Amino acid sequence: MSYGIPSAEPSAQVPVCPRHPDRPSYVRCQRCGRPACPDCQRAAAVGFQCVDCVNETQRATPEVRTVYGGAVATGKPLVTFGIIAACVVVYALQMLIPGDWVYKQFAYNNYFAAPQFGAFEPWRMITSAFLHSPDSLLHILLNMYTLWIFGQALEPILGRLRFLALYLISAFGGSVGYLLLNPLLVPGQGLVGLVGASGAIFGLFGAMLLVQRQRGGDTRQLWVLIAINGVIGFLIPHIAWQAHLGGLITGGLCAAVLAYAPRGRRRGLIQAMGLAGVFALLIAVTWVRVSL
């Protein structure tokens, strides 16, 4: 009687990560049960989930938006602090670099917007908002304090990207106001440059005024603040009230676009097109003015 040699039991199959088949993975996703290698594991409330399940959950979860459609950003108003930091750095460069090099490169004067003068440099209409008078520390301190106050109020409501667009377009609008209400070039008068964030900050005034009104809030204090700052522009010499007015109107227009855009899936697109329309209008007004 012969006896056969018993065959060995087949070894259990080693689990591998679906995304990386060459990697043994003994940790399984708490949701789908599939193996997940360390690169594909994401910490969950209990255990781990695979990256595919995490991505699927994120796609299925509605994105939280602000009341005006911007992405909700928790924490500090980074755009506001970023603008303040940029202004402070530029101010320091103005103090450290000998001569008026920074001023001459980035300040705005109507001369630089008119092609007929041979110095068509329209980007100065925005860069000038990041400069401040090196002879007056109070100039930058007041502007940055006001930006800090209004930025903390508007940036969380609008969203970071929309707030940044509002600020930059308002800065441009301030320069356009200066262009419209001043001669292009006065014969015999030196080039007096426009510097300061006041035009953009007045844009924040206009935006806050419209937002408060649209939400049913009290706007009396804002009107008083705008009136006081407006009068100061006429009483103190070398203050460009024209830029204040241009920024105020531009900020109100931008805020109207953001606040009154119809809700829905295309709200962001409508807001972007509206802001682009305001910017295009400012460009058109500038071109007509310098072409006359």
Stockholm file with secondary structure:
# STOCKHOLM 1.0

chainA/1-292         MSYGIPSAEPSAQVPVCPRHPDRPSYVRCQRCGRPACPDCQRAAAVGFQCVDCVNETQRATPEVRTVYGGAVATGKPLVTFGIIAACVVVYALQMLIPGDWVYKQFAYNNYFAAPQFGAFEPWRMITSAFLHSPDSLLHILLNMYTLWIFGQALEPILGRLRFLALYLISAFGGSVGYLLLNPLLVPGQGLVGLVGASGAIFGLFGAMLLVQRQRGGDTRQLWVLIAINGVIGFLIPHIAWQAHLGGLITGGLCAAVLAYAPRGRRRGLIQAMGLAGVFALLIAVTWVRVSL
#=GR chainA/1-292 SS CCCCCCCCCCCCCCCBCSSCTTSBCCCBCTTTCCBCCGGGEEECSSSEEEHHHHHHHHHHSCCCBCTTSCBCCCSSCHHHHHHHHHHHHHHHHHHHSSTTHHHHHHCBCGGGGCGGGTCCCTTHHHHGGGCCCTTCHHHHHHHHHHHHHHHHHHHHHHCHHHHHHHHHHHHHHHHHHHHHTSCSCCTTCCCCCBCSSHHHHHHHHHHHHHHHHHTTCCCHHHHHHHHHHHHHHHHSTTCCHHHHHHHHHHHHHHHHHHHHSCCSTTHHHHHHHHHHHHHHHHHHHHHHHHHC
#=GC SS_cons         CCCCCCCCCCCCCCCBCSSCTTSBCCCBCTTTCCBCCGGGEEECSSSEEEHHHHHHHHHHSCCCBCTTSCBCCCSSCHHHHHHHHHHHHHHHHHHHSSTTHHHHHHCBCGGGGCGGGTCCCTTHHHHGGGCCCTTCHHHHHHHHHHHHHHHHHHHHHHCHHHHHHHHHHHHHHHHHHHHHTSCSCCTTCCCCCBCSSHHHHHHHHHHHHHHHHHTTCCCHHHHHHHHHHHHHHHHSTTCCHHHHHHHHHHHHHHHHHHHHSCCSTTHHHHHHHHHHHHHHHHHHHHHHHHHC
//
